[in-house]
Amino acid sequence: MDLVTKIFALSQGNDIATNVVINTDTNWTIGTIVGTAINWVSLIAGVVAFFYLIYSGFLYLTAGGNADAAKKGQQGILNAIIGIVIIALSYAIFTAVVKQFS
């Protein structure tokens, strides 16, 4: 039985849904806000870096003998990989620091 069905049954007074637990945790602290923001920023930055890697690979593959376009694609691939590594390391460091203080 899914959650919507249980909630509907509870609203109708049915006994089958008496053990439904709905998370209403609204205790937002500075730590949870910063942690959530870091998670979202890391996710968005990782997605952008991944798509930049794909785009740079496409540029490199379609250079067609043009040395400038090939160099631009190679540099973009290198920059995207460095960006992904920096994003992953910063997230790991942030997580380690949070675990130390909590």
C-alpha atoms as one frame of an Amber mdcrd trajectory, in Angstrom:
protein
   0.000   0.000   0.000   1.560   3.293  -1.037   1.704   6.425   1.098  -1.133
   8.220  -0.696  -3.478   5.279  -0.137  -2.519   5.102   3.542  -3.105   8.813
   4.013  -6.476   8.571   2.279  -7.408   5.603   4.467  -6.342   7.507   7.562
  -8.438  10.502   6.568 -11.447   8.191   6.153 -10.956   6.766   9.653  -9.668
   3.389   8.482  -7.633   1.455  11.073  -5.189   0.060   8.508  -3.306   3.332
   8.310  -2.785   4.068  11.991   0.988   3.544  11.789   1.642   6.081   9.034
   4.605   8.294   9.844   4.979  11.550   7.949   8.254  13.427   8.291   7.484
  16.967   9.364  10.976  17.862  10.532  11.275  21.620  10.140  14.231  22.107
  12.467  16.510  23.940  10.047  19.817  25.007  11.533  22.694  26.852   9.941
  24.526  23.535   9.569  21.703  21.842   7.702  21.184  24.852   5.452  24.894
  25.077   4.606  25.128  21.312   4.143  22.141  21.273   1.812  23.531  24.229
  -0.144  26.941  22.558  -0.507  25.283  19.335  -1.686  23.259  21.178  -4.336
  26.162  23.341  -5.498  28.417  20.283  -5.759  25.800  18.390  -7.716  25.165
  21.255 -10.134  28.889  21.929 -10.589  29.530  18.239 -11.250  26.781  18.080
 -13.855  28.061  21.236 -15.577  31.631  19.889 -15.579  30.445  16.571 -16.999
  28.572  18.250 -19.837  31.586  20.476 -20.507  33.672  17.306 -20.756  31.220
  15.870 -23.294  31.183  19.144 -25.260  34.986  19.352 -25.306  35.226  15.742
 -26.433  32.820  16.536 -29.254  34.962  19.535 -30.249  38.069  17.369 -30.259
  36.450  14.614 -32.303  35.040  16.997 -34.897  38.230  19.044 -35.300  38.835
  17.343 -38.643  42.540  18.107 -38.878  42.226  21.691 -37.642  45.028  21.995
 -35.088  43.483  24.970 -33.305  40.126  23.236 -32.825  41.849  20.042 -31.657
  43.937  22.001 -29.145  40.811  23.787 -27.910  39.080  20.417 -27.426  42.068
  18.934 -25.616  42.331  21.934 -23.314  38.614  21.748 -22.574  38.857  18.045
 -21.721  41.784  18.712 -19.391  39.958  21.619 -17.721  36.792  19.549 -17.253
  38.712  16.670 -15.666  40.548  19.050 -13.338  37.213  20.647 -12.428  35.615
  17.296 -11.648  38.570  16.336  -9.446  38.416  19.674  -7.592  34.652  19.317
  -7.067  35.028  15.764  -5.750  37.895  16.704  -3.423  36.125  19.773  -2.067
  33.012  17.718  -1.352  35.103  15.036   0.376  36.928  17.628   2.480  33.656
  19.326   3.445  32.134  15.988   4.436  35.188  15.069   6.521  35.154  18.422
   8.321  31.437  18.136   9.053  31.903  14.620  10.458  34.729  15.865  12.710
  32.593  18.614  14.220  29.376  16.657  14.590
